Amino acid sequence: MGIDVIHLITVLGIILVSMTLHEAMHAFMSYWLGDDTAKAQGRLTLNPLKHIDPFMTILLPLLLAIAGGPIFGGAKPVPFNPHRVKYDEWGAALVALAGPLTNFIIAFLLFGIMAVFNLSPLEGVGSVMMLAIAVNLGFFVFNMLPIPPLDGSRVLYALAPEFVRRGMEMIEQFGIILVFAIVLLSGGMIGQIMGTGIDAILQLFIAIFRV
């Protein structure tokens, strides 16, 4: 079976828009909470070239699309100083949550549009929107995993006792290398988690919009 080039181009376009909004919202939230680090480094922008990571934003999601699995990935982390944002660890958690929640909202709105206009997820515009929903939910579920340096770990920072925070800070030093290792060593398990999470959210959307 050959590779569907049009499908991959569509996936890439969706990824670039979705991850740009994801990262930009991290930057806007940190700026709103009093930290101008992202702005000073040119990340307070909707320019996708400022946010792309060649592996996490392009190669990994496209490989997953070719393999037919849940599509997930990331981008270059938006820099921010957790000591400069308001509300301490809770402020840092808000900065982290702004990205994946943006993906969740995109998916929710697109699903709502499909439901209102009774669009088929199997053809035409509806199929593209369904693909965008799947990609954005993939980004949401993946980035909410409580593994440093993914966004979900920042929620643990706000809730965890001090010794757990220090341990997570040590893990976070490995940064994106740790994410690479997790994807390579436990890709099948992550795929199952992703699939289960995406299906659960889709069932929630179906119940809300009664379709």
Residue pairs with C-beta under 8 A, 6 or more apart in sequence:
3 66
7 65
8 62
8 65
8 66
10 128
10 131
11 61
11 62
11 65
11 71
11 131
11 135
12 58
12 61
12 62
14 128
14 131
14 132
14 135
14 136
15 57
15 58
15 61
15 71
15 73
15 135
16 48
16 52
16 57
17 48
18 103
18 106
18 132
18 135
18 136
18 139
19 48
19 51
19 52
19 57
19 73
19 74
19 75
19 139
20 46
20 47
20 48
20 51
20 75
21 46
21 102
21 103
21 106
22 75
22 99
22 100
22 102
22 103
22 139
22 143
23 43
23 51
23 75
23 76
23 78
23 99
24 43
24 44
24 45
24 46
24 51
25 98
25 99
25 101
25 102
26 38
26 43
26 78
26 80
26 95
26 96
26 98
26 99
27 38
27 39
27 43
27 44
27 45
27 78
27 80
28 44
28 98
29 94
29 95
29 98
30 37
30 38
30 78
30 80
30 85
30 95
31 38
31 39
31 44
33 85
33 86
33 87
33 91
33 94
33 95
34 84
34 85
34 86
34 91
35 80
35 81
35 84
35 85
35 95
37 79
37 80
37 81
37 84
38 44
38 78
38 79
38 80
41 79
42 50
43 50
43 51
43 78
43 79
51 57
51 75
51 76
51 78
52 58
52 75
52 76
53 74
53 75
53 76
53 176
55 180
56 73
56 74
56 75
56 176
56 179
57 73
57 74
57 75
57 76
60 72
60 73
60 183
61 71
61 72
61 73
61 135
64 70
64 71
64 72
64 73
65 71
69 191
69 194
69 195
70 134
70 138
70 141
70 191
70 194
70 195
70 198
71 134
71 135
71 138
72 138
72 139
72 141
72 142
72 143
72 190
72 194
73 138
73 139
73 142
74 139
74 142
74 143
74 150
74 176
74 179
77 149
77 175
77 176
78 99
80 92
80 95
82 88
82 89
82 91
82 92
82 95
85 91
85 92
85 94
85 95
87 94
89 157
89 158
90 158
92 154
92 157
92 158
93 154
93 155
93 157
93 158
95 154
96 151
96 152
96 153
96 154
96 155
97 151
97 154
97 155
99 143
99 151
100 139
100 140
100 143
100 144
100 151
100 152
101 140
103 136
103 137
103 139
103 140
103 143
104 136
104 137
104 140
104 201
106 132
106 136
107 132
107 133
107 136
107 137
107 140
107 201
107 205
108 205
110 129
110 132
110 133
110 136
111 133
111 202
111 205
111 209
112 209
113 119
113 129
114 121
114 126
114 129
114 130
114 133
115 209
115 210
115 211
119 125
119 126
119 129
120 126
120 127
121 127
121 129
121 130
122 130
133 202
134 198
137 197
137 198
137 201
137 202
138 194
138 198
140 201
141 193
141 194
141 197
141 198
141 201
142 150
142 190
142 194
143 150
143 151
143 152
144 150
144 151
144 152
145 152
145 193
146 152
146 153
146 155
146 156
147 153
147 178
147 179
147 182
148 168
148 169
148 171
148 172
148 178
149 172
149 175
149 176
149 178
149 179
150 179
153 168
153 172
156 164
156 168
157 165
157 168
160 168
171 178
182 190
183 190
